[in-house]
Structure formats: C-alpha cells, structure tokens
Amino acid sequence: MSAGGLLVRLSAALILAGVMMVVYRLCHDSLSYSRKFNVTLMMLTLSSTVLLVLIQSKPVYSLGALGALSICRIRTNTRDPRDLGFVFWSLSIGISAALGSFAVGMAGTAVMGLVMLTLGRADRKRAALTMVVRGRKEKIGDVQAVFSGLSGSTVQSKNVFSDSFELVYRLSVPREEEEKLLLLFNDMEGVDGVNVLAPQTQVA
C-alpha cells in the first residue's frame, strides 16, 4: 500500500474516532467519565487500523500478529458496562478504515452515535445520586426537614450516635437542585460534612 493510501485510512480512522470520543463524553457525566479511557479508544482505533493494513499488505504478518496478541491479557475492569461496547466500536472503525470501507464506517458511526446518545441521555436522567450528611445530633431534624421537602428523595440509612448523626439519602433531582442542597448544608450550622456518591456506588 502506498504512503498516500495509508495516510487516507489513518485520517478517516482519526475523524471517526474523534466522533466516537465526543459521543463517549456526552454519554457520561462528570462522575463516570474517564478521560484516559477516552484517549485509549482513539489509540485502539489507530492501532487496529495499522495492524490490519500490515496484515493486508503481507498475509504472513498475520501469523506474527496473532502470536503477539496471544500473549496479551486485559484484566482492567470497566467502570461502566457500556465501555465494552465503545471498545468494539473503536475496533470496528479501525477495521473499516483499514479495508477502505469508509461508507460503512461512517454509516456505522452515525447509527451507533445516535443510539448511544439517545439511550445514554435517557439513562442519565434516571440515574440517582447518594448523598451522605453528617453532623451534630440536635440538627438531625433540620436536615430531615430539608429532604422531606424534595419529591425525589428517599432515605437509605439513618445512624444516630450519642452526639452525632449520619443520614444517607437517594436523590433523583436535577443537577441545579443538587448544587443548591450542597450549598445549603455547607452553610447550615451543626452539619460537619456532606458527601455525594456516584450512581450505583454502594455505602457500607
């Protein structure tokens, strides 16, 4: 393959991978987004493109590539189950670019991006946060009164000690309402600390 053909394929892979990275960012909030994983998706796309171009040029290289890949072991746990789908998406972009099937790559990227944006945003709307509030025992009533006024709050745990308390609530509120709660509890006398946990985080 000529240098020009390789450059065209790598450029196509780079553009489509850039679209995928934008979709990945939009599908994740600030708590679940991983910038390093997003960069890794770009690396997977480009490396799969180069690898397949090499195999196409000389089929004998496929034996060496299979031998090299056979010793690789990927044991990193993904933060979000959807991340595995993005890995296969990046590989499909690399393969389509290396084969010169640019129309297939663009169509697949458009469809996958639309599906992920639609389902991802719907999932983000349903995701609930966990808020942990700690403070002096005499202020527990004031804190409970604040949460009772929220339509999207449910108590998960209530711990009362000799001179302090800990309340754990599950919240399904807009981000603006969450920020207001943080500011309110931060200014409330008798509240020692507030923690907001990512969706699906378990509290021991």
HUVEN-V540384 format. One record per helix or strand of 3 or more residues. SS is the DSSP state (H for helix, E for strand). FROM is the first residue (numbers start at 1). TO is the last residue. If there is no record, write none. Layout:
BEGIN
ss={SS SS}
from={FROM FROM}
to={TO TO}
END
This chain:
BEGIN
ss={H H H H H E H E E H E}
from={3 35 61 82 102 129 137 153 164 175 191}
to={27 57 69 99 126 136 148 160 171 187 197}
END
